[in-house]
C-alpha cells in the first residue's frame, strides 16, 4: 500500500512541478529561487563535513540559531547548510553567523532531492518541527544519509489526518530519529508507526535573549522615568489599537504617574495608535525622536522591545485580543514581569502549557485596565506570580544541548 502511494506521489510531483513553477514564480517566497528549487543551480559547497538543517519559516529558523552556534562551537570545521521555505526564513538564515550555505527548500521531486543529497552529501539531515516531505526523506535514505527530526510536534488535527495514511507515514519514518518537544507529540508519532522516538523538550525556550540589566538601567535614566511605574503594551496588532489606548486612558486616570509604552508590531499601524490617542485627547511621543514627556511613548525603533519589557512593571502581549494567535509571551516572562494577554494565544500554546497558569487573560479594554491597575497597586502579589512564571521558563530550557548531543552522536557514527 505504501509503495503504491509513494509511486503515485512521485508521478504527480514530477508532472506538476513545471506548471507550479509558472504559477509561483512571482510569489515573494519563490521569486528568484526557482532555478535553485529545481536543482538547476546548485550552491558551492566548501570542504568539510556538512550538516543540512531545514526549517519551514521564520520561527523555525530563529529557533535553530542557537543550535547552529552550539554545533559550530563543538565541531568547528563543520559546514552548515540551512534551508527554508519562506523568504523571511531565508533572510533570517542569512543573518545567522554559523550558516555557511543558505538555500530555498528544493521542490519535493525525486530527481531534485536526489541531486541535492548527492551534491551536498550531508553527514546528517536535521529537520525542525514537522516537515514530512516524502521524496526528501526517501532520497536521504537512498543515499545513506541519517535523518533526525528535532523539536518535533504533531497537533491533534494533523495527527488525525496522518492516521488516514498511516502505512505511508510508517514507511517514511521507520528509519528517522524523532525527538519530540513534549510527550504528547512523542505518543502521536509512535501511533503513526515511527519506531525511533523520544522527547527532548522545546528548543524555542532557549531562544529568549540574554538579560542585560545594565542596559535596562541606562534606558531608565535616559528616559527620565525615575521610580514611576511602567506599563508596556508590546507587539500590538491590527484591531487592538483602540482597546489599548482606551485601557491606557483609564490606567492613567487611576494612576496618573504611570509611564505607558505602546509598541506596534508593524510600523504601518503607528498611525492607528496616534489616531486613537488623538480621539481621547492624549499626547504621544516617538522613541526614535528621544522624547518621553507625553502620555504615551510609541516604540517605533527596532530591536529595543526586549529591553523595554525589562523596564516595565506590567506587560501586555499583543495579537491576543483579536484572533491573530498572539506574540512572544516569553520575553516579559524572562524578566519576571507580570504578564497579561488576550484569549487568542494559539500560536504560543507550547509556551502557555509551561507558563500559562502564571499569566493573566483579559478579553477587552476594561479588563486590561483593571488588571494593570491591580498589578501596579499590588506589586508584591503579582511579582511573586511572575517569578513563578520565570522559574517555569528557566526549567523548560536546555533542549538545545540535548538536540546537539543527538545530532553529533549521529554525525560521528
C-alpha positions in Angstrom: 0.0 0.0 0.0 2.7 2.5 1.0 4.7 1.7 -2.2 1.7 2.5 -4.3 1.1 5.8 -2.6 4.8 6.7 -3.0 4.7 5.8 -6.7 1.6 8.0 -7.3 3.1 10.8 -5.3 6.3 10.7 -7.3 4.5 10.7 -10.6 2.3 13.6 -9.6 5.1 15.8 -8.2 7.2 15.2 -11.4 4.2 16.2 -13.5 3.1 19.3 -11.6 6.4 20.9 -10.7 6.8 22.7 -14.0 3.3 24.3 -14.1 3.8 25.0 -10.4 7.0 27.0 -11.2 5.0 29.2 -13.6 2.2 29.7 -11.0 4.5 30.7 -8.1 7.5 32.3 -9.9 6.5 35.9 -8.8 5.3 34.9 -5.3 7.6 36.6 -2.7 8.5 33.2 -1.2 9.6 31.8 -4.6 10.8 34.8 -6.5 14.3 34.4 -7.8 14.6 30.9 -6.3 13.0 28.7 -9.0 16.3 27.5 -10.5 17.7 26.6 -7.1 14.5 24.8 -6.2 14.7 22.8 -9.4 18.3 21.9 -8.7 19.3 23.7 -11.9 21.5 26.0 -9.9 23.4 24.3 -7.0 25.3 26.1 -4.2 29.1 26.0 -3.9 30.0 23.6 -1.1 33.2 24.3 0.9 35.3 21.4 2.1 34.4 19.7 5.4 31.7 17.5 6.8 28.3 19.1 6.2 25.1 19.1 8.2 21.9 20.1 6.4 19.3 21.8 8.7 15.9 22.7 7.4 13.2 24.9 9.0 10.0 25.9 7.3 9.8 29.6 8.1 11.0 32.4 10.3 10.1 30.8 13.6 11.8 27.6 13.0 14.9 29.3 11.6 15.2 31.5 14.6 14.9 28.5 16.9 17.8 26.8 15.0 20.2 29.7 15.5 21.3 28.6 19.0 21.7 25.0 17.9 23.9 26.1 15.0 26.1 28.1 17.3 26.4 25.1 19.6 27.2 22.7 16.8 29.9 25.1 15.4 31.4 25.5 18.9 31.7 21.8 19.4 32.6 20.9 15.8 34.4 24.0 14.4 35.2 22.6 11.0 31.6 21.6 10.3 29.8 23.1 7.3 26.2 24.2 8.0 23.7 24.3 5.2 20.4 25.9 6.2 17.3 25.7 4.1 13.9 27.4 4.5 10.7 27.5 2.6 9.8 31.2 3.0 11.6 34.4 2.1 11.5 35.7 5.7 13.0 32.4 6.8 15.9 32.7 4.3 16.5 36.3 5.3 16.8 35.3 8.9 19.0 32.3 8.0 21.5 34.6 6.2 21.9 36.6 9.4 23.0 33.5 11.4 26.7 33.7 11.7 27.3 29.9 11.6 25.2 29.3 8.5 27.7 28.7 5.6 25.2 27.9 2.9 21.6 29.2 2.7 19.2 27.7 0.2 15.5 27.7 -0.5 13.8 24.3 0.1 14.1 22.3 -3.1 10.8 21.1 -4.7 10.0 17.7 -3.3 10.6 15.8 -6.6 12.5 12.6 -6.5 15.2 13.7 -9.1 15.6 17.1 -7.5 16.0 15.8 -3.9 18.4 13.0 -5.1 20.5 15.6 -6.8 20.7 17.8 -3.7 21.6 14.8 -1.5 24.4 13.8 -3.7 25.7 17.4 -4.2 25.6 18.4 -0.5 26.4 14.9 0.8 25.4 15.8 4.3 26.5 13.6 7.2 23.1 14.1 8.7 19.8 15.8 7.7 18.2 17.7 10.5 14.5 18.8 10.1 12.9 21.2 12.6 9.4 20.6 13.8 7.2 18.7 11.4 8.2 18.8 7.7 7.4 15.4 6.3 8.5 15.6 2.6 8.3 12.1 1.2 10.9 12.5 -1.6 13.3 14.3 0.7 13.2 11.5 3.3 13.4 8.8 0.7 16.3 10.5 -1.1 18.2 10.7 2.2 17.6 7.0 2.8 18.6 6.1 -0.7 21.9 8.0 -0.2 22.5 6.5 3.3 22.1 9.9 5.0 20.6 9.7 8.5 17.7 11.9 9.3 16.7 13.4 12.6 13.5 15.5 13.2 14.1 17.8 16.2 11.6 19.8 18.2 9.0 17.5 16.5 5.4 18.4 17.0 2.1 17.0 15.7 -1.1 18.7 16.6 -4.2 16.6 17.3 -5.7 17.8 14.0 -2.6 16.9 11.9 -2.4 13.6 13.7 -5.9 12.6 12.7 -5.1 13.5 9.1 -1.9 11.4 9.1 -3.8 8.4 10.5 -5.6 8.1 7.1 -2.2 7.4 5.5 -0.6 5.5 8.4 1.1 2.9 6.1 2.8 5.7 4.3 3.9 7.6 7.5 5.2 4.3 9.0 7.3 3.7 5.8 8.6 7.3 5.7 9.5 7.5 9.4 10.7 4.0 10.0 14.4 5.0 9.8 14.1 8.6 11.0 15.1 9.6 14.6 12.4 11.7 16.0 12.9 13.9 19.1 9.6 15.5 20.1 9.1 18.7 22.0 6.7 17.1 24.5 5.5 13.6 25.5 2.1 14.1 23.8 3.8 14.6 20.4 6.1 11.7 21.1 3.0 9.5 21.6 1.3 10.7 18.4 4.4 9.9 16.3 4.6 6.4 17.8 0.9 5.9 17.0 1.8 6.7 13.3 4.3 3.9 13.3 7.5 5.8 13.9 10.0 3.4 15.6 12.8 5.6 17.0 11.1 8.3 19.0 11.9 10.3 22.2 11.3 13.6 23.9 13.9 16.3 24.3 12.0 19.5 25.1 11.2 22.6 23.1 14.2 24.4 21.7 12.2 27.6 21.5 12.5 28.1 25.2 16.3 28.6 24.6 15.8 31.4 22.1 15.0 34.1 24.7 17.6 36.8 24.6 20.1 37.2 27.5 19.0 39.7 30.2 21.1 42.8 30.2 20.3 44.6 33.5 22.8 47.4 32.8 21.1 48.2 29.5 17.7 48.5 31.2 19.1 50.8 33.9 20.6 53.0 31.3 17.3 53.1 29.5 15.5 54.1 32.6 17.9 57.0 33.2 17.8 58.1 29.5 14.0 58.3 29.6 14.0 60.0 33.0 11.4 57.6 34.4 12.8 57.5 37.9 10.6 55.4 40.2 7.4 55.8 38.1 5.5 52.5 37.4 5.9 51.4 33.8 3.3 49.6 31.6 4.1 48.4 28.1 1.7 47.0 25.5 4.1 45.1 23.2 3.6 43.9 19.6 0.2 45.4 19.2 -1.5 44.1 16.1 -4.3 45.2 13.7 -7.6 45.8 15.5 -6.1 46.2 19.0 -5.1 49.9 18.9 -8.3 51.4 20.1 -8.6 48.9 23.1 -5.1 49.6 24.1 -5.4 53.3 24.1 -8.8 53.1 25.9 -7.1 51.0 28.6 -4.2 53.4 28.9 -6.5 56.3 29.3 -8.2 54.6 32.2 -4.9 53.5 33.8 -3.6 57.0 33.7 -6.8 58.3 35.2 -6.5 56.0 38.2 -2.7 56.0 38.5 -1.6 59.3 36.7 2.1 58.8 37.2 2.1 55.6 35.1 4.7 55.7 32.3 3.0 54.0 29.3 4.7 52.5 26.2 3.0 51.1 23.1 5.0 49.0 20.7 3.0 48.3 17.4 4.1 45.1 15.8 4.2 46.8 12.4 5.2 50.4 11.7 2.4 51.0 9.3 0.0 50.6 12.2 1.5 53.5 14.2 -1.0 55.9 12.6 -3.9 53.9 14.1 -2.3 54.2 17.5 -1.9 58.0 17.2 -5.4 58.4 15.8 -6.9 56.5 18.7 -4.8 58.6 21.1 -5.9 61.9 19.4 -9.6 60.9 19.8 -9.0 60.7 23.6 -7.1 64.0 23.6 -3.9 62.1 24.7 -0.4 63.2 23.7 2.3 60.9 22.4 6.0 61.0 21.5 8.2 58.7 19.5 11.2 56.7 20.8 13.1 57.5 17.6 12.9 61.2 18.5 14.2 60.6 22.0 11.2 62.3 23.6 9.4 60.7 26.6 7.3 63.6 28.1 3.9 62.7 26.7 1.0 60.5 27.8 2.3 57.6 25.6 5.7 56.7 24.3 5.4 54.9 21.0 8.2 52.5 20.4 9.0 53.0 16.7 12.6 51.6 16.8 13.8 48.1 16.0 15.4 45.8 18.5 14.5 47.5 21.8 11.3 45.8 22.8 13.0 43.2 24.9 14.8 45.8 26.9 11.6 47.7 27.4 10.0 44.6 28.8 12.8 44.6 31.4 12.0 48.2 32.2 8.3 47.5 32.9 6.2 46.7 36.0 3.4 45.2 33.9 3.2 44.0 30.3 0.5 43.1 27.8 1.2 40.8 24.8 -0.4 41.9 21.6 -2.0 39.9 18.8 -4.1 38.2 21.5 -7.2 40.4 21.9 -8.0 39.6 18.3 -7.8 36.3 16.6 -4.2 36.6 15.4 -2.5 33.9 17.5 -0.6 36.1 19.9 3.0 37.2 20.1 6.1 36.1 22.0 5.0 35.9 25.6 8.4 34.6 26.9 10.1 37.9 26.6 8.4 39.7 29.5 8.2 36.4 31.4 12.0 36.1 31.2 12.4 39.4 33.0 10.0 38.3 35.8 7.4 40.9 34.7 3.7 40.3 35.5 2.2 39.5 32.1 -1.3 39.9 30.7 -2.6 38.7 27.3 -5.9 38.2 25.5 -7.7 34.9 24.9 -6.1 34.2 21.5 -2.6 32.8 22.1 -3.0 29.9 19.6 0.5 30.3 18.1 2.1 30.0 21.5 0.2 27.2 23.1 3.5 25.4 23.6 4.6 28.3 25.8 1.3 28.6 27.5 1.5 25.0 28.6 4.5 25.9 30.6 3.8 29.4 31.9 0.1 29.9 31.3 -1.0 29.3 34.8 1.1 32.2 36.0 -0.2 34.8 33.5 -3.5 36.7 33.3 -6.1 36.6 30.5 -8.3 39.6 29.6 -10.9 40.0 26.9 -11.3 43.7 26.4 -10.0 47.2 27.3 -11.9 47.3 30.6 -10.4 44.0 31.7 -6.9 45.1 30.7 -7.1 48.4 32.6 -8.4 46.6 35.7 -5.6 44.1 35.7 -2.8 46.6 35.0 -4.1 48.9 37.8 -4.2 45.9 40.1 -0.7 44.8 39.2 0.7 48.3 39.8 -1.2 48.8 43.0 -0.2 45.4 44.5 3.2 44.7 43.0 4.3 42.2 45.7 1.3 39.8 45.0 1.8 39.9 41.2 5.6 39.8 41.3 5.5 36.5 43.1 3.3 35.0 40.4 5.6 36.5 37.7 8.7 34.9 39.4 6.9 31.5 39.3 6.4 32.0 35.5 10.1 33.0 35.2 11.2 29.8 37.1 8.9 27.6 34.9 10.5 29.2 31.8 14.1 28.6 33.2 13.1 25.0 34.0 12.0 24.4 30.4 15.3 25.4 28.9 18.2 23.1 27.9 16.7 21.5 24.8 19.4 23.0 22.5 22.2 20.9 24.1 20.2 17.8 24.1 19.5 18.2 20.4 23.1 19.0 19.7 24.2 15.9 21.6 21.9 13.7 19.5 23.0 15.3 16.2 26.7 14.9 17.0 26.2 11.3 18.1 24.7 10.5 14.7 27.2 12.8 12.9 30.2 10.9 14.3 28.9 7.4 13.6 
